[in-house]
């Protein structure tokens, strides 16, 4: 199984690795800093260099439990098993996604704390996102209130930490899973958590900033009803 370096350090911009397998779409490495996507966060983009050749990442995907780095104009015959490679993350895009993902966790923590509403869905792109909640009502007043509360928490300079907890201990933590449906496979023995100081503790596999102040400013750009008890909030992330 590929070691995911970004799960311990989201700020890794480059790394080295060894090709341990090759399939018809790309290469599988012993370790990678590219986030493969999941939990609403897109996969990373960037480059992989082998010897004197540099390849653009087309997609990072999980195929049969392994992380495949799909690359542009891939020819399996030009890459050798066991070769050393270097990888470079598209850092501007990654950091934008980190800020966006953390903003969603801040909003999720507030809606859970103040309205006891779980998440029913979500999606993000660099600096824009939406999140759905199990709420009966939605209004402009409510959306503006959420925006103010999110920015208050951002400016409170809360530290954000990563931890890894055995599943048997994690299941004892109240409200660790904030989604309406538990999306963590039963095969996962160690649960990765993201803790926003005195606000939000969730099981999560994505990349985040180290302090809420790094997020910038959040602006609610829209809200809508997606059903009787399913309400959506759209946001964008601005620089301070």
N, C-alpha and C positions, 0 to 999 in steps of 0.2 A: 504494500500500500504506500502511495506517495505521501511523504511527510509535508504537511502544509505549514510552511514557515510563517505565513501571514496570520495564522491563528494565535501565535504567541507575540508577534510584533507586526502590527499593521503598517509600520513606518519603513519596512524594508523596501528599498527601491531597486536593488539588483542582487543577484545571487548566482551561485554556481551549482551545477548538478550533473548527474550521470544518466545517460539514456539506458533504461533498464528493459524497455520493450518498444516495439514499433508496430503500428497497425496501419491499415490503409488510409487513415485520416491524419495521422500525426505521430507524435512521440510521447512516451510515458517516462517520467523522470523519477529518480529516487527521492527528490525533494523539489519543491517549487514555492515561490512567493506569489505566484499568480492565483488570485481567488477564482475558483471555478464556477461561481454563481450559486445562488440558492437563497431562500428566505426573502425573496423579492429583490435582492441585490444582483445586478448583472455581473457577468464574468469580467475579469480584467483584460485590458489590451496591452500591447507592448511588443518586444522583440526577443528572439532567441538567436544567439550566435554560436555556430559550430565551425571550428577552424577559422577560415576566412569568409565564410558565408553567413549573412544575417537574414533572418526570416521574420516576416511580420506575423504576429499571432492573429489567426482568423477567428478562433473560438477556443474556449476552454470548456471541456465537457467531461462528465462522468460516464464512462462506458464500461459496463460489467464490473462496476465497483472501483475502477481505476480512473485516474485523471489524465485525460488525453489533451495534449497541446496541439490543436489543429493549426497548421501553418499554411500560408499562401503558397501556391504553386508547389505543393509537396510532392516529392519523389522519394519513396521509401528506399530506393537503391542508392541514393546519394548520401545517406546517413548510416553510420555504423553503430551497432549495438555496443554499449560500453563506453561510447565516446563521451568526453567531457563537453559541457555546454555552459554558456553564461546567459542569464536572462535579465532583461531590463524592463521594469514596469513603466507604463505610461503614467507617470506620477501625478501630473496635473489632474487627469481623469480620476485616478484612484483616490486622491485626496478629496476631490469634490464628492465622490461617493461616500467616503468616510464621514464627511460633514453631514451629508444628507441622511445617512443611516442613523447617525447619532441623533439628529433632529427628530426623526421618527420615534426613536426610543424615548426621547424627552416628552414628546406629545403623548405617546402611549402611557407613560408613567403618570402623567397629569390626568388623563381621562380615566385611568384605572383608580387613581387615588381619590379624585374628586367626584367621579360619577359611577364608579364601579362597573365600567363597561369594558368587556373584552374586545380584542381585535378580531375582525372577521375576514380581513384581507388587506393587501398592501402591495405597492409596487414603487420602484424608484428609478430615476435616471440621474445623471450628474446634475445636482442642484435643483431638481424638481422631484416631487413625489406625491403620492396619495395614500391615505390610510382609511380603512373602513372600520366602523365600530358598531357594536350592538346597542344602538340608541333608538329610543322611540321618536325623538324629535330633533330637528336641526333648524337653526335660524342664523341670520347674519349676526345677531347679538351674541349667540353662543360661539360662533366661529371667531368673532373678534375677541371674545373672552379667552378662548384657547390660545390665540395668537399672543395676547398680552402675557398669559401665564407661561407660555413656552419661552418667550424672550426674557422674562424675569429669571427663569431657571438657567438659561444660557449665561446671563450676566452675573449669576451667582458663583461662577467659576468652580463648578463642581468637578472633582476628579472622577475619572472613568477607569475602571480596572477590569482585567480579565482573570478568570479563574477556571480551573478544571476540577470537577467534582464527580466522584463515583456515582453512578446512576442510583444505587440504593440509598445514598444520602440525599441526592438531588430531589428525589420524589417526595422527601419529607419536608421540603421547603415550600411553604404556602405561596401560591400564585406565581411560581417560577415560570410556568407556561401561560403566557398572556393571550395566546390565540384561542379562538373558539374551539378549534380542533387541534389536538396534540400532533404536531408534525414530526416529532423526533422518532426515528425508527427504533423498534425494540432491540435491534442489533447493536445500538450505540451503548457502550458500557461507561464511557466517560463523557459527562455533559459539560460543555463549555458555557460559561456564563459571562454576561456583561453587567457590571454594577455601576450605575450612575449614583454617586454619593448621596445618600438620604433621599433618593427619589425613585429609582427603578432598578430592579434586579430581574434579569431574564435569561433564559437559555437562548443562545444565539451563536451562529457560526460566522457572521460577517465581520467586516473591518470597521473600526471606529477610531475617533480621535481620542486623545488622552485627557482632554478637559473641555467642558461644555463651551467655554469662551471661544474655542477654535471653530465652532459651528458658524458663527457670524450672526446674522439677523434672519429670523424666519418671518415670512409674510404668507398669510392665508390667501390663496388666489381664487378659491371657490369652494362651494359645498353643495351637496345634493343628496337626495334620498335615492337609495338603491333597493328599497323595499320597506316593509312595515317596520322592521326593527334593524335596518341596515343603512347607516348613514355614512357618507364619504366626505372627507376633508382633503383638499388639495393645497399643497404648500410649495413655495420656492425659497431657496436659500440665497441670501444676499451677503455681501461683504459689509463689515461694520464701517 
